[in-house]
């Protein structure tokens, strides 16, 4: 005769579940959110071939050269001479379509539908989570140089191959991997505008150690993936200007190449953003005045940029800025009571730097601070970020069997989609600090 022990009762025991889902996936969208809120938004058509010539669909007008130069005369009947006038130009750009599909099976949906089957419905959660992944991917492009490059493999990185599973390949020590997302297919290029080595699939993104894990081998066409290579979003040609024209394209001190269709060398200095190169030295409080001086030189002392520009930087320089203020410690004796030390630390970064708004973002390039005026920036939008309409208002569709059976899979697909691009109408109304020392984190 067997007694009723715990093993005999296991079939009727209830499982207990946590009340929340632990979300281990990092998500970022600071610069994209700033653009949606503060950039000038302009509806834009798609690129067209009207008149038989393909043309960009958005233009940003600018006065690129002054005129009416002065001369000295006598005013006693002498010749005024021939005059000159301002010269105008325009940046030309077109919207870039960004798509983020999400696919799930009928069984995953049905098995979690209703309180009797699952603690949450897969479809509802995936709608939320896929939106967050989409904005994270867009954030990577917003911080880029216009080629679709999300990061370049630095010379100090370590590339490991020959593994298996989700660690088939590993690139550790990237500059900033926060703009990548899990399961993203990326391209690798040896140079901007060069020939791609091929694609690889990211399994996991680790912004803590700036490491990318891959479930596939790294591509090797034309040579193995190596330091100095560029990791580019899928779908971009890797050429300059082929993707979202991000912050690092516009805030750039280069005097060669093109910027949204204009040759920088044709207009010396006018398409260059002033910069401060700290060459590895830490920032100081005087950086604000140095940047303001460069803005005043580039724009004039009464220019709006001198007054309204804001700072945008990564967490490394956010910490460096905060460290400047942690050393300034003043406490009233009345506030220090008992035998416990006064906590002089703060839980968040300072909201300002040198009396300007400070926007701190994980996705910003380390060692850099950008000063710019949101009022001079434009977002040309053909379509806002939305669920793709497959037709008739349907945002979820069955997946065809691409293996060739002529039928469908027991799976569904939905996709977030947007079409836009960004431009800065005045690259001189900005300044960026580069190569600043990075405090230990």
FILUMKE-595373 format. One record per residue: residue number from 0; residue in one letter; x, y, z of N, C-alpha, C in turn. Coordinates in steps of 0.05 Angstrom, whole numbers, plus 5000, padded with zeros to 4 digits. Example, Ala and Ser with C-alpha at 12.3 -4.5 7.8 and 13.67 -1.06 7.14 Angstrom:
REM FILUMKE-595373
0,a,5264,4886,5156,5246,4910,5156,5264,4934,5156
1,s,5257,4955,5142,5273,4979,5143,5258,5001,5157
//
This chain:
REM FILUMKE-595373
0,x,5017,4976,5000,5000,5000,5000,5018,5025,5000
1,x,5013,5043,4981,5030,5067,4979,5016,5091,4992
2,x,5032,5105,5007,5021,5130,5019,5020,5152,4998
3,x,5004,5173,5004,5001,5195,4986,5023,5215,4992
4,x,5045,5213,4978,5067,5232,4982,5066,5255,4961
5,x,5086,5273,4961,5086,5296,4943,5088,5287,4914
6,x,5103,5266,4908,5105,5256,4881,5078,5248,4870
7,x,5062,5235,4887,5035,5226,4878,5016,5249,4874
8,x,5022,5273,4886,5004,5296,4883,5013,5316,4862
9,x,5035,5311,4849,5046,5330,4830,5027,5336,4807
10,x,5011,5317,4799,4993,5321,4776,4972,5342,4782
11,x,4966,5347,4808,4945,5367,4814,4957,5393,4826
12,x,4983,5395,4827,4995,5419,4837,4993,5442,4816
13,x,4991,5466,4825,4989,5489,4808,5016,5502,4803
14,x,5021,5511,4779,5045,5527,4773,5041,5556,4781
15,x,5062,5568,4790,5061,5597,4797,5078,5612,4777
16,x,5068,5636,4769,5083,5652,4749,5087,5680,4760
17,x,5109,5692,4751,5114,5720,4758,5092,5737,4745
18,x,5087,5760,4757,5066,5778,4747,5075,5795,4723
19,x,5101,5797,4719,5112,5814,4698,5132,5797,4681
20,x,5136,5806,4656,5155,5793,4639,5182,5807,4642
21,x,5202,5793,4649,5229,5805,4650,5239,5810,4622
22,x,5242,5835,4615,5251,5842,4587,5281,5847,4587
23,x,5296,5829,4575,5325,5830,4575,5337,5843,4550
24,x,5319,5854,4533,5328,5865,4508,5330,5895,4510
25,x,5354,5907,4505,5358,5936,4507,5344,5950,4484
26,x,5332,5973,4490,5318,5989,4470,5324,6018,4473
27,x,5329,6033,4451,5337,6061,4452,5323,6077,4430
28,x,5317,6102,4435,5305,6118,4414,5308,6148,4420
29,x,5328,6157,4434,5330,6185,4443,5331,6205,4420
30,x,5350,6201,4401,5353,6221,4380,5329,6220,4361
31,x,5318,6196,4356,5294,6194,4339,5270,6208,4352
32,x,5267,6205,4378,5246,6218,4393,5250,6248,4392
33,x,5275,6257,4395,5280,6286,4394,5272,6297,4366
34,x,5279,6282,4345,5273,6291,4318,5243,6293,4314
35,x,5228,6273,4324,5199,6274,4321,5186,6297,4335
36,x,5198,6305,4357,5186,6326,4374,5195,6354,4366
37,x,5221,6357,4358,5233,6384,4355,5242,6392,4327
38,x,5246,6372,4309,5254,6379,4282,5229,6390,4267
39,x,5234,6406,4247,5213,6416,4230,5203,6393,4212
40,x,5178,6385,4214,5167,6363,4199,5154,6373,4174
41,x,5162,6362,4151,5151,6370,4125,5142,6346,4110
42,x,5117,6345,4101,5108,6322,4084,5124,6322,4058
43,x,5131,6298,4050,5147,6295,4025,5137,6273,4008
44,x,5139,6277,3982,5132,6255,3963,5155,6236,3961
45,x,5151,6215,3947,5173,6196,3942,5190,6206,3919
46,x,5214,6196,3916,5231,6203,3893,5216,6196,3867
47,x,5218,6214,3847,5203,6210,3823,5221,6212,3798
48,x,5210,6205,3775,5224,6208,3750,5207,6227,3732
49,x,5195,6247,3744,5179,6266,3729,5195,6280,3707
50,x,5184,6281,3683,5199,6293,3661,5221,6276,3650
51,x,5221,6251,3659,5241,6232,3649,5268,6232,3664
52,x,5270,6249,3683,5295,6251,3699,5289,6245,3728
53,x,5303,6226,3739,5300,6220,3768,5310,6244,3784
54,x,5294,6252,3803,5302,6275,3819,5295,6270,3848
55,x,5310,6281,3867,5303,6279,3895,5277,6293,3900
56,x,5263,6285,3921,5237,6296,3926,5236,6318,3948
57,x,5259,6323,3960,5259,6344,3981,5284,6361,3977
58,x,5280,6387,3982,5302,6406,3980,5302,6424,4004
59,x,5326,6431,4012,5331,6450,4034,5346,6473,4023
60,x,5333,6496,4022,5345,6520,4010,5365,6533,4030
61,x,5386,6544,4019,5405,6558,4036,5419,6580,4020
62,x,5426,6602,4034,5443,6623,4022,5471,6615,4029
63,x,5486,6608,4008,5512,6596,4013,5535,6616,4009
64,x,5530,6639,3995,5551,6659,3991,5538,6687,3992
65,x,5551,6705,4006,5541,6732,4008,5548,6749,3984
66,x,5538,6773,3984,5543,6792,3962,5542,6820,3971
67,x,5540,6839,3951,5539,6868,3957,5563,6876,3973
68,x,5587,6869,3963,5612,6875,3977,5618,6905,3976
69,x,5630,6915,3997,5636,6944,3999,5662,6951,3985
70,x,5664,6976,3977,5689,6987,3966,5690,7016,3975
71,x,5712,7028,3973,5716,7056,3981,5716,7073,3957
72,x,5704,7096,3958,5703,7116,3936,5705,7144,3946
73,x,5701,7163,3927,5702,7191,3935,5675,7204,3938
74,x,5655,7192,3923,5628,7204,3923,5627,7229,3907
75,x,5648,7235,3892,5649,7260,3877,5649,7253,3847
76,x,5627,7239,3840,5624,7233,3811,5639,7208,3802
77,x,5651,7193,3820,5666,7170,3811,5647,7147,3806
78,x,5656,7126,3793,5639,7104,3785,5633,7086,3809
79,x,5607,7078,3810,5599,7059,3831,5610,7032,3826
80,x,5612,7025,3801,5623,6998,3793,5601,6977,3792
81,x,5608,6954,3782,5589,6932,3780,5585,6920,3808
82,x,5561,6909,3812,5555,6897,3838,5554,6867,3836
83,x,5549,6855,3859,5545,6826,3860,5524,6820,3881
84,x,5515,6796,3883,5493,6789,3901,5496,6762,3913
85,x,5478,6755,3931,5479,6730,3945,5476,6707,3925
86,x,5488,6684,3932,5486,6660,3917,5470,6639,3933
87,x,5452,6626,3920,5435,6607,3934,5438,6578,3924
88,x,5434,6559,3941,5436,6531,3933,5415,6516,3949
89,x,5415,6490,3946,5396,6473,3961,5408,6445,3964
90,x,5404,6434,3988,5409,6406,3992,5386,6390,3979
91,x,5393,6368,3967,5372,6351,3955,5373,6323,3968
92,x,5351,6313,3976,5350,6287,3988,5322,6274,3984
93,x,5321,6249,3989,5296,6234,3985,5291,6216,4009
94,x,5266,6210,4014,5259,6193,4037,5271,6165,4034
95,x,5278,6153,4056,5288,6125,4057,5267,6108,4071
96,x,5260,6086,4058,5241,6068,4070,5254,6048,4089
97,x,5244,6047,4113,5254,6029,4134,5232,6010,4141
98,x,5238,5984,4140,5218,5963,4145,5228,5944,4167
99,x,5210,5937,4185,5217,5918,4206,5195,5897,4208
100,x,5198,5874,4195,5177,5853,4195,5179,5835,4221
101,x,5156,5825,4229,5154,5808,4252,5137,5784,4244
102,x,5146,5760,4249,5132,5736,4240,5127,5717,4263
103,x,5103,5705,4265,5097,5686,4286,5077,5665,4274
104,x,5076,5642,4288,5059,5620,4277,5031,5621,4288
105,x,5013,5606,4274,4986,5604,4283,4985,5591,4311
106,x,5002,5571,4315,5001,5557,4341,5010,5575,4364
107,x,5031,5591,4359,5040,5609,4380,5018,5629,4388
108,x,5003,5638,4368,4980,5656,4373,4958,5641,4388
109,x,4950,5618,4377,4927,5604,4389,4933,5592,4416
110,x,4957,5583,4421,4964,5570,4446,4966,5590,4469
111,x,4967,5616,4463,4969,5636,4484,4945,5654,4485
112,x,4924,5647,4470,4900,5664,4468,4881,5658,4491
113,x,4875,5678,4507,4856,5674,4529,4870,5667,4555
114,x,4858,5674,4577,4870,5669,4604,4874,5639,4610
115,x,4858,5623,4596,4860,5594,4602,4884,5582,4589
116,x,4897,5595,4570,4919,5583,4555,4946,5596,4561
117,x,4947,5622,4565,4973,5635,4569,4972,5658,4588
118,x,4994,5665,4600,4995,5688,4618,4994,5714,4603
119,x,4999,5714,4577,4996,5737,4560,4993,5728,4531
120,x,4982,5745,4514,4978,5738,4486,5003,5746,4470
121,x,5014,5727,4456,5039,5732,4441,5035,5755,4421
122,x,5013,5756,4407,5010,5776,4386,5009,5805,4398
123,x,4996,5808,4420,4995,5835,4433,5022,5844,4442
124,x,5037,5826,4455,5064,5833,4465,5083,5838,4441
125,x,5081,5821,4420,5099,5825,4398,5094,5851,4383
126,x,5069,5861,4384,5063,5887,4372,5078,5909,4386
127,x,5079,5907,4413,5094,5927,4429,5124,5924,4426
128,x,5134,5899,4428,5163,5894,4428,5175,5900,4401
129,x,5160,5893,4379,5172,5898,4353,5173,5928,4346
130,x,5155,5944,4358,5156,5973,4355,5182,5984,4368
131,x,5188,5974,4392,5212,5982,4406,5237,5975,4391
132,x,5237,5951,4379,5261,5942,4363,5264,5959,4338
133,x,5241,5966,4326,5242,5983,4302,5254,6011,4308
134,x,5245,6023,4330,5256,6050,4336,5285,6048,4345
135,x,5293,6026,4357,5321,6023,4363,5338,6022,4338
136,x,5328,6006,4318,5343,6005,4292,5344,6032,4278
137,x,5322,6047,4279,5322,6073,4267,5341,6092,4281
138,x,5342,6089,4308,5361,6105,4324,5390,6101,4315
139,x,5397,6076,4308,5424,6071,4298,5430,6086,4273
140,x,5410,6088,4255,5413,6103,4230,5413,6133,4234
141,x,5398,6142,4254,5397,6171,4260,5425,6181,4269
142,x,5440,6164,4281,5467,6172,4291,5489,6166,4271
143,x,5482,6158,4247,5502,6148,4227,5511,6170,4209
144,x,5526,6162,4188,5539,6181,4170,5526,6182,4143
145,x,5502,6170,4140,5488,6171,4115,5492,6147,4096
146,x,5511,6130,4103,5517,6107,4086,5502,6082,4095
147,x,5488,6083,4118,5476,6060,4130,5494,6046,4150
148,x,5518,6057,4154,5537,6045,4173,5527,6051,4201
149,x,5524,6030,4217,5515,6033,4245,5540,6034,4263
150,x,5561,6020,4256,5586,6022,4271,5609,6011,4254
151,x,5633,6020,4260,5657,6011,4247,5673,5994,4267
152,x,5684,5972,4258,5699,5955,4276,5726,5969,4282
153,x,5730,5978,4308,5755,5992,4314,5779,5974,4314
154,x,5802,5987,4313,5827,5971,4312,5832,5956,4338
155,x,5819,5964,4360,5822,5951,4386,5803,5928,4390
156,x,5785,5923,4371,5764,5902,4374,5777,5875,4371
157,x,5763,5855,4382,5771,5827,4380,5750,5812,4364
158,x,5759,5799,4343,5740,5783,4325,5746,5754,4330
159,x,5725,5739,4338,5728,5711,4343,5710,5695,4324
160,x,5720,5675,4310,5705,5659,4292,5708,5629,4299
161,x,5692,5613,4286,5695,5584,4290,5679,5573,4314
162,x,5661,5589,4325,5644,5579,4347,5620,5565,4337
163,x,5599,5564,4353,5575,5550,4345,5551,5564,4357
164,x,5527,5557,4346,5502,5567,4357,5501,5598,4356
165,x,5492,5610,4377,5490,5639,4379,5517,5653,4382
166,x,5538,5637,4385,5565,5649,4387,5583,5637,4365
167,x,5571,5634,4341,5587,5624,4318,5609,5644,4312
168,x,5603,5670,4314,5623,5691,4311,5617,5712,4333
169,x,5638,5726,4341,5636,5747,4362,5654,5770,4354
170,x,5644,5794,4356,5661,5818,4354,5658,5834,4380
171,x,5679,5834,4396,5679,5847,4422,5695,5873,4420
172,x,5685,5893,4435,5700,5919,4436,5693,5937,4413
173,x,5667,5937,4404,5658,5956,4384,5657,5984,4396
174,x,5653,6004,4380,5650,6031,4390,5623,6034,4405
175,x,5602,6026,4392,5575,6029,4404,5556,6011,4389
176,x,5546,5990,4402,5528,5971,4389,5499,5976,4395
177,x,5493,5998,4409,5465,6003,4418,5446,6007,4394
178,x,5456,6014,4371,5439,6018,4348,5432,5993,4332
179,x,5443,5970,4341,5436,5944,4328,5413,5931,4344
180,x,5400,5911,4333,5379,5896,4347,5384,5866,4344
181,x,5374,5851,4362,5376,5822,4361,5364,5811,4335
182,x,5376,5791,4324,5367,5777,4300,5368,5794,4275
183,x,5383,5816,4276,5385,5833,4252,5406,5822,4233
184,x,5398,5822,4207,5417,5815,4186,5432,5841,4177
185,x,5458,5840,4178,5474,5863,4171,5494,5856,4148
186,x,5504,5877,4136,5525,5873,4115,5552,5883,4127
187,x,5573,5872,4115,5600,5881,4123,5614,5892,4098
188,x,5625,5916,4100,5639,5929,4078,5668,5936,4087
189,x,5687,5931,4070,5714,5939,4077,5719,5969,4075
190,x,5701,5983,4060,5703,6012,4057,5676,6023,4050
191,x,5672,6049,4055,5647,6063,4047,5646,6063,4017
192,x,5624,6053,4006,5620,6052,3977,5635,6029,3963
193,x,5648,6012,3979,5662,5989,3967,5643,5966,3961
194,x,5655,5943,3956,5639,5918,3951,5635,5903,3977
195,x,5611,5896,3982,5605,5882,4008,5619,5855,4010
196,x,5627,5848,4033,5638,5821,4038,5616,5801,4040
197,x,5591,5810,4046,5569,5792,4049,5553,5799,4074
198,x,5536,5782,4083,5518,5787,4106,5524,5768,4129
199,x,5515,5776,4152,5516,5760,4176,5492,5766,4193
200,x,5484,5747,4210,5460,5750,4226,5469,5753,4256
201,x,5461,5776,4267,5467,5781,4296,5448,5764,4312
202,x,5458,5750,4332,5440,5735,4350,5434,5752,4375
203,x,5454,5764,4387,5450,5781,4411,5467,5806,4410
204,x,5455,5827,4420,5470,5853,4422,5475,5859,4452
205,x,5500,5865,4459,5507,5871,4486,5519,5899,4488
206,x,5503,5919,4494,5514,5946,4496,5531,5951,4521
207,x,5529,5933,4540,5546,5936,4565,5575,5932,4558
208,x,5581,5911,4543,5609,5907,4535,5615,5914,4506
209,x,5595,5926,4493,5597,5933,4464,5606,5909,4448
210,x,5591,5887,4451,5597,5862,4437,5573,5854,4419
211,x,5579,5844,4395,5559,5833,4378,5564,5802,4376
212,x,5543,5787,4381,5544,5758,4377,5530,5751,4352
213,x,5540,5732,4336,5528,5724,4311,5522,5695,4311
214,x,5499,5688,4298,5492,5660,4295,5502,5648,4269
215,x,5516,5665,4253,5527,5656,4228,5557,5663,4227
216,x,5570,5651,4208,5598,5659,4203,5599,5687,4192
217,x,5620,5702,4199,5624,5729,4187,5631,5726,4158
218,x,5621,5744,4141,5626,5742,4112,5656,5746,4105
219,x,5664,5734,4082,5692,5735,4075,5698,5740,4046
220,x,5678,5750,4031,5682,5756,4002,5702,5778,4000
221,x,5724,5773,3985,5745,5794,3982,5762,5796,4006
222,x,5760,5777,4024,5777,5777,4049,5759,5774,4073
223,x,5771,5764,4094,5756,5760,4119,5748,5786,4132
224,x,5726,5785,4147,5718,5809,4162,5740,5816,4181
225,x,5747,5842,4182,5771,5851,4197,5766,5878,4210
226,x,5784,5885,4228,5782,5912,4240,5783,5933,4218
227,x,5769,5954,4222,5767,5975,4202,5743,5972,4183
228,x,5731,5948,4183,5707,5943,4167,5683,5958,4178
229,x,5663,5962,4160,5639,5977,4168,5616,5957,4168
230,x,5600,5959,4189,5576,5942,4192,5552,5959,4185
231,x,5538,5951,4163,5518,5968,4150,5491,5954,4151
232,x,5470,5971,4152,5443,5960,4152,5437,5945,4126
233,x,5422,5924,4128,5414,5909,4104,5397,5926,4086
234,x,5403,5925,4060,5387,5941,4040,5402,5965,4030
235,x,5421,5976,4046,5437,5999,4037,5459,5989,4019
236,x,5467,6006,3999,5489,5999,3982,5516,6003,3995
237,x,5515,6016,4019,5540,6023,4033,5553,6048,4023
238,x,5542,6061,4002,5553,6085,3991,5544,6109,4007
239,x,5560,6130,4007,5553,6155,4021,5526,6166,4011
240,x,5509,6172,4029,5483,6184,4022,5462,6164,4014
241,x,5467,6138,4016,5447,6118,4007,5427,6111,4028
242,x,5430,6121,4053,5412,6114,4074,5402,6139,4088
243,x,5392,6137,4112,5384,6160,4128,5408,6178,4131
244,x,5405,6204,4125,5427,6223,4128,5429,6231,4157
245,x,5444,6216,4172,5445,6218,4201,5462,6241,4211
246,x,5463,6243,4238,5476,6266,4251,5505,6269,4243
247,x,5519,6246,4241,5548,6248,4235,5554,6256,4206
248,x,5534,6255,4189,5538,6266,4162,5537,6296,4162
249,x,5517,6307,4177,5513,6336,4177,5533,6350,4195
250,x,5537,6340,4219,5557,6352,4237,5584,6340,4230
251,x,5597,6352,4210,5622,6341,4200,5639,6364,4190
252,x,5665,6363,4197,5683,6384,4190,5698,6380,4163
253,x,5690,6359,4148,5703,6352,4123,5699,6375,4103
254,x,5719,6379,4086,5717,6399,4064,5720,6385,4037
255,x,5716,6359,4036,5716,6344,4011,5692,6326,4011
256,x,5686,6314,3987,5663,6298,3984,5638,6315,3980
257,x,5615,6301,3981,5590,6315,3976,5572,6314,4001
258,x,5554,6333,4003,5535,6334,4024,5507,6339,4012
259,x,5491,6319,4011,5464,6320,4000,5464,6333,3973
260,x,5483,6325,3956,5484,6334,3928,5502,6358,3923
261,x,5512,6371,3944,5530,6394,3940,5559,6386,3945
262,x,5576,6395,3928,5605,6389,3930,5617,6408,3951
263,x,5628,6396,3973,5639,6413,3994,5661,6431,3984
264,x,5678,6420,3966,5701,6436,3957,5693,6460,3941
265,x,5669,6460,3929,5660,6483,3914,5653,6507,3932
266,x,5647,6501,3956,5639,6522,3975,5656,6519,4000
267,x,5682,6526,3998,5700,6522,4021,5690,6534,4046
268,x,5690,6519,4067,5683,6526,4095,5653,6527,4099
269,x,5636,6532,4079,5608,6537,4083,5593,6511,4090
270,x,5603,6488,4082,5590,6463,4088,5606,6447,4110
271,x,5622,6461,4125,5637,6450,4147,5626,6458,4174
272,x,5622,6439,4191,5613,6445,4219,5638,6450,4236
273,x,5639,6472,4251,5662,6477,4268,5665,6454,4288
274,x,5690,6448,4295,5695,6426,4313,5717,6433,4333
275,x,5717,6419,4356,5738,6421,4376,5749,6393,4380
276,x,5774,6389,4374,5786,6363,4377,5802,6362,4402
277,x,5793,6347,4422,5807,6346,4448,5830,6326,4448
278,x,5833,6310,4427,5855,6292,4424,5860,6275,4449
279,x,5839,6265,4461,5841,6247,4484,5840,6261,4511
280,x,5838,6287,4511,5837,6302,4537,5808,6304,4546
281,x,5804,6306,4572,5776,6307,4583,5764,6335,4578
282,x,5738,6335,4578,5724,6361,4575,5727,6377,4600
283,x,5724,6403,4597,5724,6422,4619,5700,6441,4617
284,x,5696,6457,4637,5674,6476,4636,5677,6497,4614
285,x,5702,6502,4605,5707,6522,4585,5698,6513,4557
286,x,5692,6487,4554,5683,6477,4528,5659,6492,4518
287,x,5641,6498,4536,5617,6513,4528,5623,6540,4516
288,x,5642,6554,4528,5649,6580,4517,5665,6578,4491
289,x,5681,6557,4489,5696,6552,4465,5677,6547,4442
290,x,5657,6530,4447,5637,6523,4426,5621,6548,4419
291,x,5613,6564,4439,5597,6588,4433,5614,6608,4417
292,x,5640,6609,4421,5657,6627,4406,5658,6618,4377
293,x,5660,6592,4372,5661,6582,4345,5634,6586,4331
294,x,5612,6583,4345,5586,6589,4334,5583,6618,4326
295,x,5593,6636,4344,5592,6665,4338,5609,6672,4314
296,x,5632,6659,4312,5649,6665,4288,5636,6655,4263
297,x,5623,6632,4264,5611,6620,4240,5584,6634,4232
298,x,5570,6644,4252,5543,6654,4247,5539,6684,4252
299,x,5556,6695,4269,5552,6723,4278,5544,6723,4307
300,x,5551,6744,4321,5547,6745,4350,5518,6744,4358
301,x,5500,6754,4341,5471,6755,4349,5455,6732,4336
302,x,5469,6713,4325,5455,6691,4312,5439,6674,4332
303,x,5416,6664,4323,5399,6648,4341,5413,6623,4351
304,x,5431,6612,4335,5445,6588,4343,5462,6592,4368
305,x,5473,6616,4371,5489,6622,4395,5472,6621,4420
306,x,5446,6626,4417,5428,6627,4440,5414,6601,4445
307,x,5406,6587,4424,5387,6565,4427,5398,6537,4423
308,x,5423,6534,4416,5435,6507,4411,5434,6490,4436
309,x,5431,6464,4432,5430,6445,4455,5452,6424,4451
310,x,5460,6411,4472,5481,6390,4471,5467,6363,4469
311,x,5480,6346,4453,5472,6318,4450,5497,6301,4453
312,x,5497,6281,4471,5521,6265,4475,5514,6238,4486
313,x,5535,6221,4488,5531,6194,4499,5534,6194,4529
314,x,5530,6170,4541,5531,6167,4570,5560,6172,4580
315,x,5580,6166,4564,5607,6170,4573,5612,6200,4579
316,x,5604,6217,4560,5608,6246,4565,5587,6257,4584
317,x,5564,6244,4585,5544,6252,4606,5556,6248,4633
318,x,5571,6227,4637,5584,6222,4662,5607,6242,4666
319,x,5622,6248,4645,5644,6267,4647,5633,6295,4655
320,x,5610,6303,4643,5598,6328,4650,5590,6328,4680
321,x,5577,6307,4688,5568,6305,4716,5591,6305,4735
322,x,5613,6293,4728,5637,6293,4745,5648,6321,4750
323,x,5643,6339,4731,5652,6366,4735,5638,6379,4758
324,x,5613,6371,4763,5597,6383,4784,5599,6368,4810
325,x,5605,6342,4809,5607,6327,4834,5629,6338,4852
326,x,5650,6350,4840,5672,6361,4856,5665,6387,4869
327,x,5642,6400,4861,5633,6425,4874,5613,6417,4896
328,x,5622,6416,4920,5606,6406,4942,5604,6428,4964
329,x,5579,6438,4967,5573,6458,4988,5549,6448,5003
330,x,5551,6446,5030,5529,6437,5046,5525,6456,5069
331,x,5500,6462,5075,5493,6478,5098,5495,6460,5123
332,x,5506,6471,5144,5509,6456,5169,5482,6445,5179
333,x,5461,6460,5174,5435,6452,5183,5425,6426,5169
334,x,5436,6421,5145,5427,6398,5130,5443,6373,5138
335,x,5465,6376,5152,5481,6353,5160,5476,6347,5189
336,x,5458,6328,5194,5450,6321,5221,5457,6292,5227
337,x,5460,6287,5252,5465,6260,5261,5494,6252,5254
338,x,5498,6225,5253,5525,6215,5248,5528,6202,5221
339,x,5510,6209,5202,5511,6197,5175,5521,6218,5155
340,x,5537,6208,5136,5548,6226,5116,5526,6236,5097
341,x,5530,6260,5087,5510,6271,5068,5515,6260,5040
342,x,5494,6250,5028,5497,6239,5001,5498,6262,4980
343,x,5521,6266,4968,5524,6287,4948,5520,6278,4920
344,x,5516,6251,4916,5512,6241,4889,5483,6244,4880
345,x,5479,6241,4854,5452,6244,4842,5447,6219,4826
346,x,5421,6212,4823,5414,6188,4809,5414,6191,4778
347,x,5412,6216,4769,5411,6221,4740,5432,6241,4732
348,x,5437,6242,4705,5456,6262,4695,5445,6290,4698
349,x,5463,6309,4698,5455,6337,4699,5439,6343,4673
350,x,5417,6359,4675,5401,6365,4651,5413,6386,4634
351,x,5433,6400,4643,5446,6421,4627,5476,6419,4628
352,x,5489,6430,4608,5518,6433,4608,5524,6461,4598
353,x,5538,6476,4614,5545,6504,4607,5519,6520,4600
354,x,5499,6516,4617,5473,6530,4614,5458,6524,4588
355,x,5464,6502,4576,5448,6493,4553,5436,6465,4559
356,x,5413,6459,4547,5401,6433,4551,5420,6411,4543
357,x,5422,6390,4559,5439,6368,4553,5422,6343,4549
358,x,5423,6332,4525,5408,6307,4518,5428,6284,4518
359,x,5426,6265,4536,5444,6243,4538,5432,6218,4526
360,x,5446,6204,4509,5435,6181,4495,5456,6159,4493
361,x,5447,6134,4498,5464,6111,4497,5475,6107,4468
362,x,5460,6115,4448,5467,6109,4420,5487,6130,4409
363,x,5493,6151,4423,5511,6171,4413,5540,6160,4412
364,x,5556,6170,4394,5583,6160,4391,5600,6168,4415
365,x,5614,6149,4428,5630,6156,4451,5652,6176,4444
366,x,5659,6192,4464,5681,6212,4460,5672,6236,4445
367,x,5646,6240,4442,5636,6262,4425,5613,6277,4438
368,x,5612,6303,4434,5589,6319,4442,5581,6336,4418
369,x,5555,6336,4411,5545,6352,4389,5528,6375,4399
370,x,5534,6398,4389,5519,6422,4396,5504,6430,4370
371,x,5477,6431,4371,5463,6438,4347,5436,6450,4354
372,x,5423,6463,4335,5397,6476,4338,5375,6459,4325
373,x,5357,6447,4340,5335,6432,4328,5319,6448,4308
374,x,5318,6475,4312,5303,6491,4294,5314,6492,4265
375,x,5339,6485,4261,5350,6485,4234,5348,6458,4221
376,x,5337,6439,4235,5335,6411,4225,5307,6406,4214
377,x,5306,6389,4193,5281,6381,4180,5278,6351,4179
378,x,5254,6342,4183,5247,6314,4178,5227,6314,4155
379,x,5237,6304,4132,5219,6301,4108,5207,6274,4109
380,x,5180,6273,4112,5167,6248,4118,5146,6241,4097
381,x,5150,6219,4084,5131,6208,4065,5110,6192,4080
382,x,5118,6177,4100,5100,6161,4116,5110,6159,4144
383,x,5094,6165,4164,5103,6162,4192,5106,6133,4199
384,x,5119,6127,4221,5122,6100,4230,5095,6088,4236
385,x,5088,6066,4222,5061,6055,4225,5063,6025,4217
386,x,5041,6011,4224,5039,5983,4215,5033,5983,4185
387,x,5047,5966,4170,5043,5965,4142,5015,5954,4135
388,x,5002,5968,4117,4976,5959,4107,4980,5942,4083
389,x,4973,5916,4086,4977,5897,4063,4954,5900,4043
390,x,4935,5917,4049,4912,5921,4031,4886,5917,4045
391,x,4867,5936,4041,4841,5934,4053,4842,5938,4083
392,x,4863,5951,4093,4865,5956,4122,4877,5933,4138
393,x,4885,5911,4124,4896,5888,4138,4925,5893,4144
394,x,4932,5891,4170,4960,5895,4179,4973,5869,4186
395,x,4959,5847,4184,4970,5820,4189,4962,5803,4166
396,x,4982,5788,4155,4977,5771,4131,4989,5744,4135
397,x,4977,5723,4122,4990,5697,4122,5016,5697,4105
398,x,5034,5679,4112,5060,5679,4099,5060,5657,4076
399,x,5066,5665,4052,5067,5646,4030,5090,5626,4034
400,x,5087,5602,4024,5108,5582,4026,5128,5587,4003
401,x,5150,5599,4010,5170,5607,3989,5185,5582,3979
402,x,5181,5560,3991,5194,5535,3982,5182,5525,3956
403,x,5159,5536,3949,5148,5530,3922,5124,5512,3922
404,x,5111,5508,3944,5087,5490,3944,5063,5504,3933
405,x,5064,5531,3930,5042,5546,3920,5021,5550,3942
406,x,5026,5543,3966,5007,5546,3988,5018,5567,4008
407,x,5007,5566,4032,5015,5584,4053,5026,5569,4077
408,x,5042,5582,4093,5051,5571,4119,5030,5577,4140
409,x,5030,5561,4161,5013,5567,4184,5026,5589,4201
410,x,5032,5611,4188,5046,5633,4201,5034,5659,4192
411,x,5039,5680,4208,5030,5707,4201,5054,5726,4201
412,x,5050,5748,4187,5071,5769,4187,5058,5796,4189
413,x,5071,5813,4205,5064,5841,4207,5090,5857,4205
414,x,5089,5882,4198,5113,5898,4194,5108,5927,4201
415,x,5127,5939,4215,5127,5968,4218,5142,5980,4195
416,x,5133,6002,4185,5145,6015,4162,5143,6045,4164
417,x,5164,6058,4154,5164,6088,4153,5181,6096,4129
418,x,5177,6120,4120,5194,6131,4098,5199,6161,4105
419,x,5225,6167,4110,5232,6194,4117,5262,6198,4113
420,x,5270,6223,4116,5298,6230,4117,5301,6256,4132
421,x,5325,6262,4141,5330,6286,4156,5351,6303,4144
422,x,5350,6329,4149,5369,6348,4137,5373,6371,4156
423,x,5397,6382,4156,5403,6406,4171,5407,6429,4152
424,x,5390,6449,4154,5391,6472,4135,5414,6491,4140
425,x,5428,6487,4163,5451,6505,4169,5471,6489,4185
426,x,5490,6477,4171,5511,6461,4184,5530,6478,4200
427,x,5530,6505,4195,5547,6523,4209,5535,6531,4236
428,x,5510,6526,4239,5496,6532,4265,5499,6509,4284
429,x,5523,6498,4286,5529,6475,4302,5559,6474,4308
430,x,5565,6456,4327,5594,6452,4334,5595,6424,4347
431,x,5616,6410,4342,5618,6384,4356,5646,6381,4368
432,x,5646,6368,4391,5671,6361,4405,5678,6332,4399
433,x,5702,6327,4390,5710,6300,4384,5734,6291,4400
434,x,5737,6265,4402,5760,6252,4415,5764,6262,4443
435,x,5742,6265,4458,5743,6271,4486,5750,6246,4502
436,x,5765,6250,4524,5771,6227,4541,5746,6214,4552
437,x,5746,6187,4553,5723,6173,4562,5728,6162,4591
438,x,5712,6172,4610,5716,6162,4637,5709,6132,4639
439,x,5721,6119,4658,5716,6090,4662,5688,6086,4672
440,x,5675,6066,4660,5647,6059,4667,5646,6031,4678
//
